[in-house]
Amino acid sequence: MTGSAALFGLVCDLHHNDMLVYNQSVITSEIIDNVCGVVGLWSPNSVAAPGVTAAMARSLAHRGPDDYGLMSLDDSRLELGHRRLSILDLSPLGHQPMVSADGRYCVVYNGEIYNFRELRRQLQGCGHAFRSDSDTEVLLAAFVEWGLACIDRFRGMFAFAIWDSATRELHLCRDRFGVKPLFYSLSRGSLAFGSEIRALHVAGDTGNDVSPFAVAEYIQYGYTSAPRSIFAAVRSVLPGTVVTFRQDLVPHETRYWGLNDLFVGSDALRLRVELSALSDSALLDYVEASLAEAFRYRMVADVPVGIFLSGGIDSSLLTAVLARQSTTRLRTFTIGYGGSEFDETPYARMVATHLGTEHTEFIVSPSEMLGLFERTREASDEPIGDSSLIPTTMVCQLARQQVKVALSADGADELFGGYARYDICGSHVRRLGTLKGAFQWLGAELLDRLPASVIAAGYTALLQRGQRYAGISDKVRKFVRMSRAHSPFDAYEAAISEWDPSALTRFGVPTSDVHREALSVFNEGSIHDFADRCMRFDAARYLPGDLLTKVDRASMAASLEAREPFLDHELARIAAALPSKWKIRGGQNKYVLRRLLDRHFAPGAFDRPKHGFSAPVGEWLKGPLRELLREELSASRVKQFGLLDPIAVERSVHGFLGGSGEASAAGIWILLQLQRWAGRWLNSGASDAMSASAAPRMVAE
């Protein structure tokens, strides 16, 4: 292989049986606008405004088309609303809002407590009786028995509001990893909350004031982190946190769980020592048994359950483990792009055939992509910079034709060392100040100056080796920026950012505070292993801010409940405690999961680059979306909302379309989604609010 192709090999790792193929008419059907959604409005010193809570609940009808409930409490000062997608106990006994047997607590709840049957048996031993098979009733009984401490016993995903009539306290609670969303705002002496910001928008509590910090973070990383939202007036409950409000409406945060619990402390150390003492075979058995238990919990439902199958390591292992223990034939679903470099349908089909699943796939056409591109804007009440929102929305709609619940493999990368950048950035950090580091810097600078024809030749050489790396230009750009970094976090930030600081400065986006806060998160917990620090950072920021938000909005738009089996907190303890060599070894990421796959497939079957449900966004932007891109990011259009410098944005778009400049396809996509979000939820979205809104502006929080 040529020297240029060898250098490309280092860069590239940065970032049918009973087959049912759907035609376009299935997926192009409208997103359901009619799985659960919670809303509420509390005015401690006055009667709640009539009709507002009901309107908030109607805005979340897509999250729960099966049932609707509204309840007035606290002498009509508090109203709770709920939309229900019936998964467990399909009878009316699961109706919400639900009041505890002793009358003290009332809850509206979104999610699943997977170990509710074990908890119910414990509570029955304490004298509690149950009328239904609903986990909501178990949640209430647990509060009666143990108070807020009961949350430590919950194994699942959840976001709920629970009213304590004895203390006149309202608790907003979110699960450990932030699978389920929960937002709130304080305005005019009232607290409003909801599963999506659109509910607060309907209540007139978002306004048009935009957080400049959130915009800066979004442009750099493609998402906004809790507790902020894109709106200055709206906050997000942090994962693993309870926010309690009393009559003065001052929020009091209580962290009941944090990511540091996985890596530091006596329990983490004990488990790390225990796993290190196991033989290779015994450790694999231990991890597989833990995976099987976590996966099995997520199969509990009174409706059919499917699996999103990309054909990669995580979803394939999920399917294989469940296929071994399932008594029924699994249903799997995947999305592809025909001849695109991002298409992985052949791999998914291979897995499905090998495991004997009932497999459904859909090949996305340009016209289908354009249609769904328009409709995903409605699902995004905050800008979502991840282009895989579109294929995720597609696969959710595809699955919803057959099931109400689907399993996703999100979280495995952040727990088991799944991103190749962990290894590549780690190598760069170890080389800082050495001769090898100097040679890498020199190689990166030369690579940055290579003409497009040489880059294409190197890519072709890799293809001839049987490798297939999607988005090679963006990976080269990140590798060059990383090689210029002089500290561990600067290197990692280069690998996860779509724009460098100079570009953000030209856009008029202040980044210094964003960098300082991100650096603080990166350094939390005194974790010594570089890869563990990166994984913890991604689990704190990228996972809830990007991946879980994307899956939640896409699945809820289709009235489908998505479950994340890898995000079982007991499984996460084991993943964090694994010796580093079981996460990254010999340049292979997710090493332990690869070895477990060898028990189900031919060894080496998954030794290929990771794609997942990635989208060919560069092809879209330079093809069917070209004119829309030029229009939306024109100087006049960008100036309308005042979020970014219009001339700088227009120049970046021009350079991208002309094949020059520093803009990546993902970076341009981030700008496009911000602009389209502003067009929907600022000026044009103001008509949806129940009170008049001012023109959009950037305000400090």
C-alpha positions in Angstrom: 0.0 0.0 0.0 1.3 3.5 -0.8 2.5 5.8 2.0 -0.5 8.2 1.5 -2.9 5.3 1.8 -1.2 4.1 5.0 -1.6 7.6 6.5 -5.2 7.5 5.5 -5.5 4.2 7.4 -4.6 6.0 10.6 -7.0 8.8 10.0 -10.1 6.8 9.0 -10.9 5.5 12.4 -11.7 9.0 13.8 -15.2 9.3 14.2 -32.8 -13.6 3.2 -35.1 -15.1 5.2 -38.7 -13.8 5.2 -37.4 -10.4 4.1 -40.0 -7.7 4.0 -39.1 -4.6 1.9 -41.4 -1.6 2.3 -42.1 0.7 -0.6 -42.0 4.5 -0.2 -45.7 4.8 0.5 -45.4 3.3 3.9 -42.7 5.7 5.2 -44.0 8.8 3.5 -47.2 8.7 5.6 -47.6 11.7 7.9 -45.9 11.6 11.3 -48.6 11.0 13.9 -49.6 14.3 15.4 -52.4 13.2 17.6 -44.8 7.0 24.3 -46.1 9.0 26.9 -46.0 12.7 27.5 -46.3 14.6 30.8 -47.3 18.3 31.4 -48.2 20.4 34.4 -48.8 24.0 35.5 -48.5 25.1 39.2 -49.4 28.6 40.4 -49.0 28.3 44.2 -50.7 31.6 44.9 -53.4 31.7 42.3 -55.8 29.4 40.4 -54.2 27.9 37.3 -55.3 29.6 34.1 -58.1 27.5 32.6 -57.4 25.5 29.4 -53.6 26.0 29.4 -52.7 22.5 30.7 -55.1 20.8 28.4 -53.6 22.7 25.4 -50.1 21.7 26.6 -51.2 18.0 26.7 -52.7 18.2 23.2 -49.4 19.4 21.9 -47.9 16.1 23.0 -50.6 13.8 21.6 -48.0 12.1 19.4 -46.3 10.8 22.6 -49.4 9.1 23.8 -52.3 8.5 21.4 -53.9 5.8 23.5 -55.2 7.8 26.5 -55.4 11.3 27.9 -55.9 12.5 31.5 -56.1 15.8 33.3 -56.3 16.4 37.1 -56.7 19.5 39.2 -55.0 19.6 42.6 -54.0 22.0 45.4 -57.3 23.8 45.3 -57.1 24.2 41.5 -53.6 25.8 41.8 -52.0 22.8 40.2 -53.0 20.9 37.1 -51.3 17.7 35.8 -51.8 16.3 32.4 -50.8 13.1 30.7 -50.7 11.4 27.3 -50.4 7.6 27.3 -49.0 5.0 25.0 -50.2 1.8 26.5 -47.3 -0.7 26.9 -48.0 -2.4 30.3 -51.5 -3.0 31.6 -53.5 -1.9 28.6 -56.6 -1.6 30.8 -58.0 1.7 32.1 -56.4 0.9 35.5 -53.1 2.3 34.1 -54.8 5.7 33.5 -52.9 8.8 34.6 -52.6 11.2 36.5 -52.7 8.5 39.2 -53.2 9.0 42.9 -51.5 6.8 45.6 -53.7 4.5 47.7 -53.3 6.7 50.7 -54.2 9.8 48.7 -50.9 11.6 49.5 -49.1 11.4 46.1 -50.2 12.1 42.6 -48.0 11.3 39.6 -47.7 11.9 35.9 -45.0 9.5 34.5 -43.2 8.8 31.3 -41.1 5.7 31.0 -40.7 2.2 32.3 -39.5 0.8 35.6 -38.3 -2.6 34.4 -37.9 -4.2 37.8 -41.4 -3.1 38.9 -42.5 -6.7 39.5 -39.7 -7.4 42.0 -40.5 -4.1 43.7 -44.2 -4.9 43.8 -43.4 -8.2 45.6 -41.3 -6.3 48.2 -44.1 -3.7 48.6 -46.7 -6.5 49.0 -44.5 -7.9 51.8 -44.8 -4.4 53.4 -48.6 -4.6 53.3 -49.3 -2.8 50.0 -52.1 -4.1 47.7 -52.3 -3.5 44.0 -55.3 -3.1 41.6 -53.4 -3.2 38.3 -50.3 -4.6 36.6 -49.0 -1.0 36.0 -45.6 0.1 37.0 -47.1 3.5 37.7 -49.0 2.1 40.7 -45.7 0.5 41.9 -44.0 3.8 41.6 -46.6 5.4 43.9 -46.5 2.7 46.5 -42.7 3.0 46.5 -43.1 6.7 47.3 -45.5 5.9 50.1 -43.1 3.3 51.6 -39.7 4.8 51.0 -40.2 8.5 50.0 -37.7 10.0 47.5 -35.2 7.3 48.4 -37.3 4.9 46.4 -35.8 6.2 43.2 -32.5 4.5 44.0 -34.4 1.2 43.7 -35.8 1.9 40.2 -34.1 0.1 37.3 -35.3 1.8 34.1 -35.9 5.0 32.1 -38.3 7.6 33.5 -39.2 11.2 33.7 -42.1 12.1 36.1 -43.6 14.8 38.2 -45.0 13.7 41.6 -47.0 16.0 43.9 -46.8 15.5 47.6 -50.0 17.0 49.1 -48.7 16.6 52.7 -45.7 18.9 52.2 -47.1 20.9 49.1 -43.9 19.9 47.2 -43.7 19.1 43.5 -40.8 16.8 42.5 -39.5 16.6 38.9 -37.3 13.5 38.4 -35.3 12.2 35.5 -33.6 8.8 35.0 -29.9 8.3 35.5 -28.7 8.6 31.9 -31.4 11.0 30.7 -33.2 8.7 28.3 -36.5 10.5 29.0 -36.6 14.3 28.7 -38.2 16.7 31.1 -38.2 20.5 30.8 -39.5 23.3 32.9 -39.8 27.1 33.0 -40.7 29.7 35.6 -42.8 32.7 34.5 -45.4 35.1 36.0 -45.4 33.3 39.3 -46.0 29.9 37.8 -44.1 26.7 37.1 -44.8 24.9 33.8 -43.2 21.6 32.8 -43.4 19.1 30.0 -41.8 16.2 28.2 -41.0 18.5 25.3 -40.4 22.2 25.0 -43.3 22.5 22.6 -45.6 22.1 25.6 -44.1 25.1 27.3 -44.2 27.0 24.0 -48.0 26.4 23.9 -48.2 27.8 27.4 -46.4 30.9 26.3 -43.5 30.3 28.6 -40.6 30.0 26.2 -40.5 33.5 24.7 -38.1 34.2 21.8 -35.0 34.9 23.9 -32.3 32.5 22.9 -29.3 31.5 25.1 -26.0 32.5 23.5 -24.2 29.8 25.5 -26.5 27.2 24.1 -26.1 28.5 20.5 -22.3 28.4 20.9 -22.4 24.9 22.4 -24.7 23.7 19.6 -22.6 25.1 16.8 -19.4 23.5 18.2 -20.8 20.1 19.2 -24.2 19.8 17.5 -26.3 19.7 20.7 -27.2 21.5 23.9 -26.5 20.1 27.3 -28.8 20.0 30.3 -29.6 22.0 32.4 -29.7 24.5 29.6 -32.0 24.5 26.6 -31.8 26.7 23.4 -34.4 29.0 25.0 -33.0 31.2 27.8 -36.2 30.8 29.8 -36.3 27.0 29.7 -34.3 24.5 31.8 -33.8 20.8 31.4 -33.8 18.5 34.5 -30.3 17.0 34.7 -30.0 13.2 34.3 -29.9 11.5 37.7 -31.5 14.5 39.4 -34.7 15.4 41.3 -35.7 19.1 41.2 -38.0 20.0 44.0 -40.3 23.1 44.1 -42.1 24.5 47.1 -44.5 27.5 47.3 -41.7 30.0 46.6 -40.9 28.1 43.3 -37.2 28.2 44.0 -35.7 25.0 42.4 -33.8 22.7 44.8 -31.7 20.1 43.0 -30.8 16.7 44.5 -28.5 14.4 42.6 -29.4 10.8 43.4 -26.9 9.3 40.9 -24.0 10.5 38.9 -21.5 9.1 36.4 -18.7 9.4 38.8 -20.4 6.6 40.7 -19.3 4.3 37.9 -15.6 5.1 38.0 -14.6 6.2 41.5 -15.4 5.2 45.0 -15.0 2.0 47.0 -17.7 0.1 45.2 -16.2 0.9 41.8 -12.7 -0.1 43.0 -14.0 -3.4 44.5 -15.7 -4.3 41.2 -12.7 -3.4 39.2 -10.5 -5.6 41.3 -13.0 -8.5 41.1 -13.2 -8.3 37.3 -9.4 -8.0 36.9 -9.0 -11.3 38.8 -11.2 -13.3 36.4 -9.9 -15.5 33.6 -10.7 -14.4 30.1 -13.4 -17.0 29.7 -14.9 -16.2 33.1 -15.0 -12.5 32.4 -16.7 -13.0 29.0 -19.3 -15.2 30.8 -19.8 -12.6 33.4 -20.3 -9.8 30.9 -22.6 -11.8 28.7 -24.8 -12.8 31.7 -25.0 -9.1 32.7 -26.0 -8.1 29.1 -28.6 -10.9 28.9 -30.2 -9.7 32.2 -30.3 -6.1 31.1 -31.7 -7.0 27.7 -34.3 -9.3 29.1 -35.7 -6.6 31.4 -36.3 -4.5 28.3 -38.4 -7.2 26.6 -41.1 -6.8 29.3 -44.3 -5.5 27.6 -47.8 -6.5 26.8 -47.3 -5.5 23.1 -44.8 -6.7 20.4 -41.2 -5.6 20.7 -38.8 -5.0 17.8 -35.0 -4.2 17.4 -33.3 -1.5 15.4 -30.6 -3.5 13.6 -27.8 -1.6 11.8 -25.6 -4.6 11.3 -22.9 -3.2 13.5 -21.4 -4.6 16.7 -23.9 -3.3 19.3 -27.2 -4.0 17.6 -26.0 -7.4 16.3 -24.9 -8.5 19.8 -28.2 -7.2 21.2 -30.1 -9.3 18.7 -27.9 -12.4 19.1 -28.2 -12.4 22.9 -32.0 -12.0 22.8 -32.4 -14.5 20.0 -30.7 -17.1 22.2 -33.1 -16.6 25.1 -36.3 -15.7 23.2 -39.1 -18.2 22.8 -40.5 -16.2 19.9 -39.0 -15.0 16.6 -37.5 -11.5 16.9 -38.5 -8.7 14.6 -35.6 -6.5 13.3 -35.7 -3.2 11.3 -33.1 -1.4 9.3 -32.6 1.6 6.9 -30.3 1.8 3.9 -29.1 4.2 1.1 -28.6 2.0 -1.9 -25.1 2.4 -3.4 -24.0 5.0 -0.8 -20.8 4.5 1.2 -23.1 4.8 4.3 -25.3 1.8 3.3 -25.1 -1.1 5.7 -28.2 -3.0 4.8 -26.1 -6.0 3.5 -24.6 -6.4 7.0 -27.9 -6.1 8.8 -29.4 -8.6 6.4 -26.6 -11.0 7.1 -27.2 -10.8 10.8 -30.9 -11.2 10.4 -30.5 -14.3 8.2 -27.9 -15.9 10.5 -30.2 -15.4 13.6 -33.4 -16.1 11.8 -35.2 -12.9 12.6 -38.3 -11.5 10.9 -36.4 -8.7 9.1 -37.8 -5.5 7.5 -35.6 -3.1 5.6 -36.2 0.1 3.7 -34.0 1.7 1.1 -34.2 5.5 1.3 -34.7 7.4 -2.0 -33.8 11.0 -2.5 -37.5 12.0 -2.7 -38.3 10.1 0.5 -35.4 11.8 2.3 -36.6 15.2 1.1 -40.1 14.6 2.4 -39.0 13.5 5.8 -36.4 16.3 6.0 -39.3 18.7 6.0 -41.3 16.9 8.6 -38.5 16.3 11.1 -38.3 20.0 11.7 -41.7 19.7 13.5 -40.3 17.0 15.8 -37.3 19.1 16.7 -38.4 21.7 19.2 -34.7 22.3 19.8 -32.2 22.2 17.0 -30.7 18.7 16.5 -27.5 18.8 14.6 -27.2 15.0 14.2 -28.1 14.2 10.6 -29.0 10.6 11.6 -32.3 12.1 13.0 -33.7 11.4 9.5 -32.8 7.7 9.2 -33.7 7.2 12.8 -37.1 8.8 12.2 -37.5 6.5 9.2 -36.7 3.4 11.0 -39.0 4.3 13.9 -41.9 4.8 11.4 -41.0 1.5 9.7 -41.0 -0.3 13.1 -44.2 1.3 14.2 -46.1 -0.5 11.3 -45.6 -3.7 13.3 -44.6 -2.9 16.9 -45.2 -0.4 19.7 -41.8 -0.9 21.4 -38.3 -1.1 19.8 -34.9 -1.7 21.3 -32.0 0.6 20.3 -28.3 -0.1 21.0 -27.4 3.5 22.0 -25.0 3.8 25.0 -22.8 0.9 24.1 -20.1 3.1 22.6 -20.0 5.4 25.6 -19.7 2.5 28.0 -17.5 0.0 26.2 -15.1 2.2 24.4 -16.9 2.2 21.0 -15.5 5.3 19.3 -12.1 4.9 17.6 -11.3 8.5 18.7 -10.8 7.2 22.2 -7.8 5.2 21.0 -6.5 7.7 18.4 -6.7 10.7 20.7 -5.2 8.7 23.5 -2.2 7.8 21.3 -1.8 11.5 20.4 -1.8 12.5 24.1 0.8 9.9 24.9 3.0 11.2 22.1 2.8 14.9 23.2 6.3 16.2 23.6 8.0 13.2 21.9 9.6 12.6 18.5 6.7 10.5 17.5 4.4 13.4 18.3 6.4 15.7 16.1 6.3 13.3 13.2 2.5 12.9 13.6 2.1 16.7 13.6 4.3 16.9 10.4 2.3 14.2 8.7 -1.0 15.9 9.6 0.2 19.2 8.2 1.2 17.5 5.0 -2.1 15.7 4.8 -3.9 19.1 5.3 -2.2 20.3 2.1 -2.9 17.3 -0.1 -5.0 18.1 -3.1 -8.4 16.4 -3.5 -7.1 14.1 -6.2 -4.5 12.6 -3.8 -7.1 12.2 -1.1 -9.3 10.4 -3.6 -6.4 8.1 -4.6 -5.8 7.2 -0.9 -9.4 6.5 -0.4 -9.5 4.2 -3.4 -6.5 2.3 -2.1 -8.3 1.6 1.1 -11.4 0.4 -0.7 -9.2 -2.1 -2.6 -8.2 -3.5 0.8 -11.8 -4.2 1.5 -12.2 -1.3 3.9 -15.0 1.3 3.6 -14.7 4.5 5.4 -17.6 6.9 5.1 -17.1 10.7 5.3 -13.3 10.5 4.8 -12.8 14.3 4.2 -14.4 15.1 7.6 -12.2 12.6 9.3 -9.1 14.0 7.8 -10.1 17.5 8.9 -10.6 16.4 12.5 -7.3 14.4 12.5 -5.4 17.5 11.5 -7.0 19.6 14.2 -6.3 17.0 16.8 -2.7 16.7 15.8 -2.3 20.5 16.5 -3.6 20.2 20.0 -1.2 20.5 23.0 -3.4 19.2 25.8 -5.6 16.1 26.4 -8.9 17.9 26.3 -7.9 20.1 23.3 -7.1 17.0 21.4 -10.4 15.4 22.3 -12.4 18.6 21.7 -10.9 18.7 18.2 -12.1 15.2 17.5 -15.7 15.9 18.6 -16.1 19.4 17.1 -17.3 20.2 13.6 -15.9 23.7 13.6 -12.6 25.0 14.9 -12.5 28.1 17.2 -11.5 30.5 14.4 -14.6 29.7 12.4 -16.8 30.1 15.5 -15.3 33.5 16.1 -16.1 34.5 12.6 -19.7 33.4 13.2 -19.9 35.8 16.1 -20.3 32.9 18.6 -18.5 33.3 22.0 -16.9 29.9 22.7 -14.6 30.5 25.7 -17.3 29.8 28.3 -18.4 26.7 26.4 -14.8 25.4 26.3 -14.2 26.1 30.1 -17.4 24.3 31.1 -16.6 21.3 28.8 -13.1 21.1 30.2 -14.5 21.1 33.7 -16.8 18.2 32.9 -13.8 16.3 31.2 -11.7 16.7 34.4 -14.5 15.7 36.9 -14.0 12.6 39.1 -10.2 12.5 39.0 -10.3 9.6 36.5 -6.8 8.8 35.4 -7.3 6.6 32.2 -7.7 8.9 29.2 -10.2 6.7 27.4 -12.4 6.5 30.6 -12.4 10.3 30.8 -13.5 10.5 27.2 -16.3 7.9 27.8 -17.5 9.7 30.9 -17.5 13.0 29.1 -19.6 11.5 26.2 -22.0 9.8 28.6 -22.5 13.2 30.4 -22.9 15.4 27.3 -23.1 13.7 23.9 -25.3 10.8 25.0 -28.2 12.7 26.5 -27.7 15.9 24.5 -27.5 14.3 21.1 -28.2 10.6 20.8 -31.0 10.1 23.3 -32.7 13.4 22.3 -32.6 12.3 18.7 -34.0 8.8 19.4 -36.7 10.3 21.8 -38.0 12.8 19.2 -37.8 10.4 16.3 -39.6 7.5 18.2 -42.2 9.8 19.8 -43.1 11.3 16.5 -44.0 7.8 15.4 -45.8 7.0 18.7 -43.1 4.3 19.3 -41.4 3.6 22.6 -37.7 3.2 22.2 -35.7 1.4 24.9 -32.0 1.5 25.5 -30.8 -1.9 26.9 -27.2 -0.9 27.2 -28.1 1.9 29.5 -29.0 -0.3 32.4 -27.2 1.3 35.3 -26.2 -2.1 36.8 -24.7 -3.1 33.4 -23.0 0.3 33.3 -21.2 -0.4 36.6 -19.7 -3.5 35.0 -18.7 -1.7 31.8 -17.0 1.1 33.7 -15.0 -1.4 35.9 -13.7 -3.4 33.0 -9.9 -3.3 32.6 -9.0 -1.0 29.7 -7.6 -3.9 27.7 -11.2 -5.2 27.4 -12.4 -2.0 25.9 -9.6 -1.1 23.5 -6.9 -3.5 22.5 -4.6 -3.6 19.5 -6.5 -0.8 17.8 -9.9 -2.5 18.2 -12.6 -0.7 20.1 -15.3 -2.5 22.1 -13.0 -5.5 22.4 -15.1 -7.4 24.9 -18.2 -7.0 22.8 -16.3 -8.2 19.7 -15.2 -11.3 21.6 -18.8 -12.0 22.7 -19.9 -11.7 19.1 -17.4 -14.4 18.2 -19.6 -16.7 20.2 -22.5 -16.1 17.9 -20.9 -15.4 14.5 -17.7 -16.3 12.6 -14.7 -14.6 14.2 -13.8 -11.3 12.6 -17.2 -10.9 10.9 -17.5 -7.4 12.4 -13.9 -6.1 11.8 -15.0 -3.1 9.7 -15.5 0.7 10.3 -18.5 1.8 12.4 -21.4 3.5 10.6 -24.6 2.7 12.5 -27.6 4.7 11.1 -25.3 7.5 9.8 -26.7 9.5 6.9 -24.9 10.5 3.7 -25.4 14.2 4.5 -22.7 15.4 2.2 -24.4 13.8 -0.8 -27.7 15.3 0.3 -26.4 18.8 0.7 -24.6 18.9 -2.6 -27.5 17.1 -4.4 -31.2 17.3 -3.6 -30.8 19.8 -0.8 -28.5 22.2 -2.6 -30.9 24.9 -3.4 -32.6 24.7 -0.1 -29.2 25.0 1.6 -28.3 28.1 -0.4 -31.7 29.7 0.4 -31.8 28.9 4.1 -28.2 30.0 4.8 -28.2 33.0 2.5 -27.0 36.2 4.2 -30.5 37.8 4.2 -32.1 34.7 5.7 -29.5 34.3 8.5 -29.7 38.0 9.3 -33.5 37.6 9.9 -32.9 35.7 13.2 -29.6 37.3 14.3 -28.1 34.1 15.7 -25.0 34.1 13.5 -22.9 36.4 11.4 -24.7 36.2 8.0 -21.7 37.0 5.8 -19.5 34.4 7.5 -22.2 31.7 7.2 -22.8 32.5 3.5 -19.0 32.3 2.8 -18.8 28.9 4.5 -21.6 27.5 2.5 -20.1 28.8 -0.7 -16.7 27.2 0.1 -18.4 23.9 1.0 -20.4 23.7 -2.2 -17.3 24.7 -4.2 -15.2 22.0 -2.6 -12.9 24.3 -0.8 -12.7 25.9 2.7 -12.8 24.3 6.1 -16.5 23.5 6.4 -17.4 19.9 6.8 -20.7 18.4 5.7 -21.7 17.8 9.3 -20.7 21.4 10.2 -22.9 22.9 7.4 -25.7 20.6 8.4 -25.5 22.0 12.0 -25.9 25.5 10.6 -28.8 24.5 8.4 -30.7 22.8 11.3 -30.2 25.9 13.5 -31.6 28.2 10.8 -34.6 25.9 10.1 -35.3 25.5 13.8 -35.4 29.3 14.1 -37.8 29.6 11.2 -40.2 27.2 12.8 -39.9 28.0 16.6 -39.1 31.6 16.7 -40.9 34.0 14.4 -43.2 31.5 12.6 -43.6 29.5 15.8 -44.9 32.4 17.8 -48.4 32.0 16.4 -48.6 28.7 18.4 -48.1 30.4 21.7 -51.0 31.5 23.8 -49.4 34.9 24.4 -47.7 37.3 22.1 -43.9 36.9 21.7 -41.3 39.5 20.9 -38.8 39.3 18.1 -36.0 36.7 18.7 -32.9 37.9 20.5 -29.8 36.6 22.2 -29.8 37.2 26.0 -27.5 36.1 28.7 -29.0 33.6 31.2 
